[in-house]
Amino acid sequence: MSKVSNIHIRDPFVLPILDKKVYYLYGTTGAEAWTNSASGIDYYISSDLQNWEGPFPAYRPTKDFWADRNFWAPEVHAYGGRYYMFVSFKAEGVCRGTQILTSDNPGGPFVPISKRPVTPFAWECLDGTLYVDTNNQPWIVFCHEWVQVGDGEIHALQLGQDLKSPIGEPHLLFHASEALWAQELNSKGRKGYVTDGPWLHRLLSGELIMLWSSMGEGGYTVGAARSASRDILGPWQQIPTALYAGDGGHCMTFRDFDGQLWLTLHSPNQSPYERPKFVLLQESDMTLEIPL
């Protein structure tokens, strides 16, 4: 058994399995996040969010898989009677992209459903997440990286019902610099505004909220945007004040088995100290808030 303080992952993602009363925890393997090699994707399991068993293998690439590094930000979604894992992958000379894998079990083994990422091949992309709209149409929402465009972008791209291929072209939802709390990053002489980790949350009031991460006054920061149309294409309005500004980010939300709403993110953002963090959340009619 491990405590959260002993689990070195970035981009934590929690999948509650209600009928088994088990939580699955996935994430970017901390020791491999910035290296030129990656072994795969692991998961942990817990019944109380405090004591975790693992790591166990969820995905191991075959020898002919196109990517060999930066296996980032795995998310696992229940969809159409199966489980789908969205992961960002990278190889030397090949743009980073989000590829979709599937399994009939939340612990895998997961296998790719297509040969290539579903994000645009000529774009540096990461952090794809699944959104299913009110017409049961699936979308991938992802980041077009600041390293390529300067002012990081978040896009939505419609997918076929089997999630294997995109339909049409990406829709630009917003730029990172639109958020009042976002600050420009200067990394190795390169300046720009970061977009990381989009996550869609439908409030009980019906409002659609997107949580996303960038750099802010306190380091890595989580902010929120609200869709004026209550659906994925917006227009999106940035909430002026950051949700979490304590050098933590790439978040998602989930409800525990008692119905309590949680935010999970990694904090701090400095390697090798990243750890999953769970923060209580509450809903208002218009946004998400961290109770004082």
C-alpha positions in Angstrom: 0.0 0.0 0.0 1.2 3.5 -0.8 0.0 6.9 0.4 -0.5 9.7 -2.1 2.7 11.3 -0.8 4.6 8.3 -2.1 3.1 8.3 -5.6 5.2 10.2 -8.1 2.9 11.0 -11.0 1.9 14.1 -12.9 -1.6 14.8 -14.4 -3.5 12.5 -12.0 -6.9 11.1 -13.2 -9.4 9.3 -11.0 -12.0 6.9 -12.3 -14.5 5.7 -9.7 -16.0 2.3 -10.4 -19.3 2.5 -8.5 -20.4 -1.2 -8.5 -17.0 -2.3 -7.2 -16.5 0.7 -4.9 -13.0 1.1 -6.3 -11.1 4.2 -7.5 -8.6 3.9 -10.3 -5.8 6.4 -10.4 -3.8 7.0 -13.6 -1.1 9.6 -14.5 2.1 10.4 -16.2 4.9 8.4 -14.7 6.9 11.1 -12.9 10.3 9.6 -13.4 9.7 9.3 -17.2 7.9 12.5 -17.9 10.8 14.5 -19.3 13.0 11.7 -20.6 13.5 10.4 -24.1 12.0 7.0 -23.3 8.8 5.7 -21.7 7.8 2.2 -20.6 4.0 2.6 -20.6 1.0 3.7 -18.5 0.3 2.4 -15.0 -2.6 2.6 -12.6 -3.3 2.4 -8.9 -6.4 1.2 -7.0 -8.0 2.3 -3.7 -11.2 2.0 -1.8 -10.7 5.2 0.3 -8.6 7.6 -1.8 -5.9 7.4 0.9 -4.3 4.0 0.6 -3.3 2.8 -2.9 -2.2 -0.5 -4.3 0.0 -0.5 -7.4 1.4 0.4 -9.7 -0.1 -2.1 -12.2 0.4 -2.0 -16.0 -2.5 -0.6 -18.0 -0.7 -0.1 -21.3 2.6 -1.4 -22.7 3.5 -0.4 -26.3 4.4 -3.0 -28.9 7.8 -2.8 -30.6 6.3 -1.2 -33.7 4.4 1.6 -31.9 5.3 5.0 -33.4 6.0 6.8 -30.1 8.8 6.3 -27.7 8.7 9.1 -25.2 6.5 11.5 -23.2 3.5 9.2 -22.5 1.5 12.0 -20.9 -1.8 12.7 -19.3 -3.8 9.4 -19.5 -7.5 9.7 -19.0 -9.9 6.7 -18.9 -13.5 7.3 -19.8 -16.4 4.8 -19.8 -18.1 5.1 -23.2 -20.3 2.8 -25.2 -19.9 -0.1 -22.9 -16.0 0.0 -23.0 -13.2 2.0 -21.5 -11.2 4.4 -23.6 -7.9 5.9 -22.7 -6.8 9.2 -24.1 -3.0 9.6 -24.0 -0.5 12.1 -25.5 2.5 10.6 -27.2 5.7 11.9 -28.8 8.7 10.7 -30.9 11.7 12.5 -32.3 10.8 14.5 -35.3 7.1 13.7 -35.0 4.5 16.1 -33.5 3.0 15.2 -30.2 -0.6 14.0 -30.4 -3.4 12.4 -28.5 -4.2 8.9 -29.4 -7.1 6.8 -28.1 -6.8 3.3 -26.7 -9.5 0.9 -25.5 -10.1 -2.0 -23.2 -13.1 -3.9 -21.7 -11.5 -3.4 -18.3 -10.5 -0.2 -16.5 -7.2 -1.8 -15.7 -6.5 -2.8 -19.3 -4.7 -4.1 -21.1 -5.4 -1.1 -23.4 -4.7 -1.2 -27.1 -4.8 1.6 -29.7 -7.9 1.9 -31.8 -6.1 3.5 -34.7 -2.5 3.7 -36.0 -2.2 7.5 -35.4 -3.4 10.2 -33.1 -6.8 11.8 -33.8 -5.4 15.3 -33.2 -4.0 17.1 -36.4 -0.7 15.4 -37.4 1.1 18.7 -38.2 0.1 20.3 -34.9 1.9 19.9 -31.5 -1.0 18.8 -29.4 -1.6 17.4 -26.0 -4.0 16.6 -23.2 -7.0 15.4 -25.1 -10.2 14.8 -23.1 -13.5 13.3 -24.1 -16.7 15.4 -24.2 -20.1 14.0 -25.2 -22.6 16.7 -26.1 -26.3 16.9 -25.5 -26.9 15.0 -28.8 -24.6 12.1 -27.7 -22.0 13.3 -30.2 -18.4 12.6 -29.0 -15.7 15.3 -29.2 -12.0 15.5 -28.2 -11.1 18.7 -26.5 -7.3 19.3 -26.6 -4.5 21.9 -26.5 -2.6 23.2 -29.5 0.7 23.8 -27.7 2.2 27.1 -27.0 5.6 25.8 -28.2 4.2 25.9 -31.8 1.7 28.8 -31.7 3.0 31.1 -28.9 -0.3 31.8 -27.4 -1.6 28.4 -26.4 -5.0 27.3 -27.8 -7.8 24.9 -26.8 -9.7 23.3 -29.6 -12.7 21.0 -29.9 -12.8 18.3 -32.6 -15.8 16.2 -33.4 -15.2 12.4 -33.5 -17.0 9.5 -35.1 -19.2 7.4 -32.7 -16.4 4.8 -32.6 -13.8 7.5 -31.6 -11.5 6.2 -34.3 -11.3 9.3 -36.6 -12.2 13.0 -36.6 -15.1 14.6 -38.4 -14.3 18.0 -40.0 -11.8 20.5 -38.7 -10.9 21.6 -35.1 -12.8 24.5 -33.7 -10.8 27.1 -31.8 -12.4 27.7 -28.4 -10.0 30.2 -26.8 -6.4 31.4 -26.3 -4.5 31.2 -23.0 -3.9 34.9 -22.9 -7.7 35.6 -22.7 -7.6 34.7 -19.0 -6.8 37.6 -16.8 -4.9 35.4 -14.3 -2.6 33.8 -17.0 1.0 34.9 -17.1 3.5 34.6 -19.9 6.1 31.7 -19.5 9.7 32.2 -20.4 11.3 28.8 -20.7 14.8 28.4 -22.1 14.5 31.7 -24.0 11.1 30.9 -25.5 8.1 33.0 -24.4 4.5 32.2 -24.6 1.2 31.4 -22.9 0.5 27.8 -21.9 -2.7 25.8 -22.2 -2.8 22.5 -20.4 -5.3 19.9 -19.2 -8.8 21.0 -20.4 -11.5 19.3 -18.4 -15.3 19.7 -18.9 -17.7 19.8 -16.0 -21.5 20.1 -16.2 -22.9 22.0 -13.2 -26.1 20.8 -11.6 -27.6 24.1 -12.9 -26.8 23.1 -16.4 -23.9 25.5 -17.0 -20.9 24.0 -18.8 -17.5 24.8 -17.2 -14.1 24.1 -18.5 -11.1 23.8 -16.1 -7.7 24.3 -17.6 -4.2 25.1 -16.5 -1.5 27.7 -17.3 1.1 29.7 -15.5 0.0 32.3 -13.0 1.3 34.5 -10.2 1.8 31.5 -7.9 3.2 29.1 -10.5 1.2 26.4 -12.1 -2.5 27.5 -11.9 -6.0 26.2 -12.6 -8.6 28.5 -14.0 -12.1 28.1 -15.3 -14.1 29.2 -18.3 -17.9 29.1 -18.9 -19.7 28.4 -22.1 -22.3 31.0 -22.9 -24.2 28.5 -25.0 -23.9 25.7 -22.4 -22.3 23.6 -25.1 -18.8 22.8 -26.4 -18.5 25.5 -29.1 -19.2 28.3 -26.7 -18.5 31.2 -26.9 -16.2 30.7 -23.9 -16.0 33.4 -21.2 -13.0 33.3 -18.8 -13.7 33.5 -15.1 -11.4 36.4 -13.9 -10.1 34.7 -10.7 -8.1 31.5 -10.7 -9.7 28.4 -9.0 -6.4 27.1 -7.7 -3.2 29.2 -7.6 -0.9 27.2 -5.4 1.6 25.8 -8.0 -0.6 22.9 -8.9 -2.5 22.0 -12.0 -3.6 19.6 -14.8 -6.8 18.8 -13.0 -10.1 16.9 -13.3 -13.2 16.5 -11.1 -14.9 13.4 -9.8 -17.5 12.4 -7.2 -16.6 10.0 -4.5 -18.9 7.2 -3.4 -20.7 9.5 -0.9 -21.4 12.1 -3.7 -18.7 14.6 -2.6 -17.2 16.5 -5.4 -13.4 16.6 -5.6 -10.7 18.3 -7.7 -7.5 16.3 -8.3 -4.3 17.8 -9.6 -0.6 17.4 -9.2 1.4 19.7 -6.9 4.0 21.1 -6.8 4.9 21.4 -10.5 8.6 20.8 -10.0 10.2 17.5 -10.8 10.7 15.1 -8.9 8.3 16.4 -6.3 5.0 16.1 -8.1 2.3 14.2 -6.2 -1.5 13.8 -6.7 -3.5 16.2 -4.5 -7.2 16.0 -3.7 -9.1 19.2 -3.0 -12.8 19.5 -1.9 -15.0 21.4 -4.3 -18.4 22.9 -4.2 -20.7 24.1 -7.0 -22.5 27.4 -7.3 -25.1 28.0 -10.0 -22.4 29.5 -12.3 -19.0 28.0 -11.4 -16.9 25.7 -9.2 -15.4 26.9 -5.9 -12.9 25.6 -3.3 -14.6 26.0 0.1 -12.7 28.3 2.5 
